[in-house]
């Protein structure tokens, strides 16, 4: 990291923004072709800009193979600084255009895979309203780092948020333990927290990759739980509970229709119940880009009515199919 910073200071001519942008886009998209498509230039142009950047810095930034692009240590250091520079350029542009009511440019949004059909309709309406906007919606269960991964805004169902974010709460909802009647008929109904030790539990992944080992309790504590089925896809975990694979900790808005129909049964009520929240978050900035402000306003207008109806039903989840599953890599 020190070498990169030293080279940047000693350089007689500053790095070109186009070179930094080509580098950052390549890192974000993990593909020269995708980076070229997003920038609207030929793939060869992106490749030349990267080569010129490496030559100017006298450092290899990316290890290229036929299947992947991997950042070197020097590349990791430059990427962090490049994002700061590019964000500053974007903010400078926004400060000039902040009185321009036209929403344009790029908007990268991260959302959870459990959004309902009304969200899709809201996004489509938003995109149609702003034809000069290049909108990217990325569906993933794992939490993204908005600054590092170059996202402008995210919709999350998590109480764990990193500092430096503006948080607008969209909904608050109980998180409850549920199981199918068939599972309870075979394995019995847990009556106390200690009973969880002899049950099969459907668990998420902590920090995106590690199997979760704890569930929150109603008194604000946590209890160790042995899982038998793990996934970072909350909709898949809901399906697993419906199919009798075990107990699952679920937000009520996702399973409300199943509990009401009897397809799922709440257990350990009042003992293993906590509050979750859904929020829209975006980085703190002196000037919020018009496209971010417009999208946040659209989501805040959509949320009160839409989230009150709950999340997808079983039929809706099945219609969505694999397309709603987050892909790794």
Secondary structure, DSSP 4 states (H G I P E B T S, - for coil): -HHHHHHHHH-SSPPPHHHHHHHHHHHHHT-HHHHHHHHTS-HHHHHHHHHHHHHHHTS--EEE-SS-EEE-HHHHHHHHHHHHHHHHHHHHHHHHHTT-----EEEEEEE-TT--HHHHHHHHHHHHH-TTEEEEEEE-SSPP-TTTTT-SEEEEE-S---SSEEEEEEEEEEEEEEE-HHHHHHH----SGGGGGGS-EEE-EETTTEEP-EEE-TTS-EEE--EEEE-S-HHHHHHHHHTTS-EEEEEHHHHHHHHHHTSSEEESTTTS-EEEEEEEEEE--SS--HHHHHHHHHHHHHHHHHHHT-S--HHHHHHHGGGGS----
